[in-house]
């Protein structure tokens, strides 16, 4: 079953915990899917790869970060980023979003 947001569709989204200023989820991105370019105004996205490899891309030269299972990486507020499996493959990861009010600001590729 696919899970859609207003901005994109991914294979699975499992909410672990959510408060006014913190959210923890396990996200699964199927082969060929991605979380498109976006940023958050206040929250940091902290990724921990469960199945991969996965790639967190940020704007700027040499800004791709490849994560293997067990690897973590954090993207600070106001940093444009995109997430997908390496070479368009499937990936699964824990994402901790906080501390602050969550928003999703889509950006052009």
C-alpha positions as CSV (number, residue, x, y, z in Angstrom):
1,X,0.0,0.0,0.0
2,X,1.3,3.5,-0.9
3,X,1.1,6.4,1.5
4,X,0.6,9.8,0.0
5,X,1.1,13.2,1.4
6,X,0.0,16.4,-0.3
7,X,3.4,16.5,-2.0
8,X,4.6,13.0,-2.7
9,X,3.8,9.2,-2.5
10,X,6.0,6.6,-0.7
11,X,5.6,2.9,-0.1
12,X,5.0,3.1,3.7
13,X,4.8,5.6,6.6
14,X,4.7,4.4,10.2
15,X,4.2,7.0,12.8
16,X,6.0,6.1,16.0
17,X,5.5,9.2,18.1
18,X,4.3,12.8,17.6
19,X,4.1,15.8,19.8
20,X,3.6,19.5,19.1
21,X,7.4,19.9,18.4
22,X,8.8,16.4,17.7
23,X,7.8,13.6,15.3
24,X,9.4,10.1,14.8
25,X,8.5,8.0,11.8
26,X,9.7,5.0,9.9
27,X,9.5,5.7,6.2
28,X,9.9,3.3,3.3
29,X,10.7,4.6,-0.2
30,X,10.0,2.1,-2.9
31,X,12.2,1.6,-6.0
32,X,11.8,4.6,-8.2
33,X,10.2,6.8,-5.5
34,X,11.8,9.8,-3.8
35,X,11.0,12.4,-1.2
36,X,11.4,15.5,-3.4
37,X,13.4,18.6,-2.8
38,X,12.1,20.6,0.2
39,X,13.2,22.3,3.4
40,X,11.8,22.8,6.9
41,X,11.7,26.2,8.6
42,X,12.4,25.1,12.1
43,X,13.0,21.4,12.4
44,X,16.1,19.3,11.9
45,X,15.6,16.0,9.9
46,X,17.7,13.3,11.6
47,X,17.9,10.2,9.4
48,X,19.0,6.7,10.5
49,X,19.1,4.1,7.7
50,X,17.5,0.8,8.4
51,X,17.6,-0.7,4.9
52,X,19.5,0.8,2.0
53,X,21.7,2.2,0.9
54,X,20.0,5.5,0.7
55,X,21.1,9.0,-0.4
56,X,20.3,12.3,1.3
57,X,21.1,15.1,-1.2
58,X,21.5,18.7,-0.1
59,X,22.1,21.6,-2.4
60,X,25.8,22.4,-3.0
61,X,28.9,20.8,-4.5
62,X,29.6,17.3,-3.0
63,X,26.6,17.5,-0.8
64,X,25.3,13.9,-1.3
65,X,25.5,11.7,1.8
66,X,25.2,8.0,1.2
67,X,23.9,6.1,4.3
68,X,24.3,2.3,4.8
69,X,22.1,0.5,7.4
70,X,23.0,1.9,10.9
71,X,24.4,5.2,9.5
72,X,22.9,8.5,10.6
73,X,22.8,12.0,9.2
74,X,21.1,15.2,10.2
75,X,19.9,18.0,7.9
76,X,19.5,21.4,9.7
77,X,16.5,23.7,9.3
78,X,16.4,25.8,6.1
79,X,18.6,23.3,4.2
80,X,17.2,22.1,0.9
81,X,17.3,18.3,0.7
82,X,15.9,15.3,-1.2
83,X,15.9,11.6,-0.2
84,X,15.9,8.4,-2.2
85,X,17.4,4.9,-2.4
86,X,20.8,4.7,-4.0
87,X,20.4,4.5,-7.8
88,X,16.7,4.7,-7.4
89,X,16.5,1.6,-5.2
90,X,14.3,0.9,-2.2
91,X,15.3,2.2,1.3
92,X,13.8,2.3,4.8
93,X,14.8,4.7,7.5
94,X,13.9,6.3,10.9
95,X,13.4,10.0,10.7
96,X,13.3,12.2,13.8
97,X,11.9,15.7,13.1
98,X,12.3,18.4,15.7
99,X,12.6,20.3,17.8
100,X,10.1,22.9,16.6
101,X,6.9,23.3,14.6
102,X,6.9,21.0,11.6
103,X,6.4,22.3,8.1
104,X,7.2,21.0,4.6
105,X,8.3,23.6,2.1
106,X,8.5,22.1,-1.4
107,X,11.2,23.4,-3.8
108,X,11.7,23.2,-7.5
109,X,14.3,20.5,-8.6
